Amino acid sequence: MNKGDRIYVAGHRGLVGSAIVRRLETDGFDHLVLRTRSELDLRRQDQVDRFFEQERPDYVFLAAAKVGGIYANNAYPADFIRDNLLIQTHVIDAAHRAGVEKLLFLGSSCIYPKQAPQPMTEECLLTGPLEATNRPYALAKIAGLEMVRSYRRQFGFRGIAVMPTNLYGPHDNFDPETSHVLPALLRKIHEARAAGAAEVEVWGTGQPRREFLHVDDLADACVFLMQRYEGELALNVGVGDDVTIRELAELIAGVVGFEGKLRFDASKPDGTPRKLLDVSRLHALGWRARISLEKGVADTYEWFRRRAT
Ligand code: GDP
């Protein structure tokens, strides 16, 4: 990637896309091609084709996707499978036909089997049943990985894919119903503190373990891999370490300064018991996450507070 290259970041308003844009701008890439959802509906093939013909980007970061937490995945399964299949199919195919130099597709760690041995290596893909709560989303993402690989094999298209673990950071979705656990708890605990509440409800038993990667670390990895990685295998991107939901809730309570009680509601689903990525391959390529969970949560809380007030 050269400074003069035209780089299309699909999904630049989202958590991942906005972090990639910040990272590219910091590095002096100033020919970014960006479109909001109302300017370009990626679910419409005619619009996507026209966009690629007109703009002819050299590089594409495909970070546009319909995403959400356990509740949203359960409530809107048709939206999750349809929108993601449409978006990725249109963008990958149009990029190939328009002669794009290289494309990076964002997968997700939820595509691995529910009972995959931990930490999960890249090889465990398609070795067992998926977690039911987000299977439509996971299957769409798996189709995207296979599509990138197939275009590489059949057309020599330089598509690569990365598999990020659970992400967090600025521009995340903080809606208490549809968001992922980290932003949901930041908001709930912030509001409980503001209201002087005695307790906060945390879904599930608190026992599931999750790994959390700051999105600025992911953006750094994406730019690194766009420049250095040419493999067929979708690479895991994570920190290599996880915490229980209880530990996460306690850490957030500490950052927010909430001194009340955490009440675990076991009637809410726990989801996958553990989701830790094996990041040996990424480490071997010379990349490591740098932002600690404490610092990352504190920074995200600062961003949330500035935005909320
Ligand atoms: P997952 O990683 O795909 O399972 O999705 P989530 O980030 O939504 O949930 C992760 C875990 O956090 C699950 O065990 C949830 O039950 C638990 N959790 C606890 N409190 C909350 C909350 O307020 N919102 C969400 N989304 N999850 C929560």
Boltz pocket constraint, residues with backbone or C-beta under 6 A from the ligand:
constraints:
  - pocket:
      binder: B
      contacts: [[A, 68], [A, 69], [A, 70], [A, 71], [A, 110], [A, 134], [A, 166], [A, 176], [A, 177], [A, 178], [A, 179], [A, 180], [A, 181], [A, 182], [A, 184], [A, 185], [A, 188], [A, 201], [A, 202], [A, 203], [A, 204], [A, 208], [A, 210], [A, 245], [A, 268], [A, 269], [A, 270], [A, 271], [A, 272]]
      max_distance: 6.0
